[in-house]
Amino acid sequence: MTYNPNTGGQRRSKPFEPETDYVKVHRAIYDLYTRIPGFTADHALMYIVLMDYYRSEYGYAFPTQWQLAHRLNCGENKPGQLRKVLEACGLIRCETSRVGDNLIYRVFAPITDEAEFYGRFPEAREYYDKRDKQFRARSERKRKGGRKTAEEIGMTFTDGTPFTLDDL
């Protein structure tokens, strides 16, 4: 337990919160950027891995493709595919190293302000709102007793006559 300055009382700490050997990452990576169509958990993990490889004394990360593939538990081409999306989102910039074969990755902080984020990625709002509506509709159906009704999905008999609940 730790002291909570807001209440003057004790604040519970997470029983699994690491004290060493962890990577700090902005919550915006999984709260906002995953709203961008095509930005998946794989992209978030690649960003986290690059943050882990980042060396402040150089100003960039410089893992090899093999190191990234091993850390991401994927094929050797996957990091390159993930890199393209992270670059398009402005989270990283890749450059050819002057020494060695590997790329260097300049890692940038994500946009954390929701309004600014949607200003830069307007398609994310539409995609997120559509998915949110789908999730809410599904949740509402479950509260009403489960699956969609035959009428909702447009079931018909083999002769084309609409199937209704009275036919049960």
Salt bridges, closest charged atoms under 4 A:
ASP42 OD2 - LYS78 NZ 3.82
ASP52 OD2 - ARG71 NH2 2.54
GLU87 OE1 - ARG83 NE 3.72
GLU95 OE2 - ARG93 NH2 2.93
GLU95 OE2 - ARG106 NE 2.90
GLU114 OE2 - ARG35 NH1 3.13
ASP132 OD2 - ARG136 NE 2.80
GLU140 OE1 - ARG143 NH2 2.67
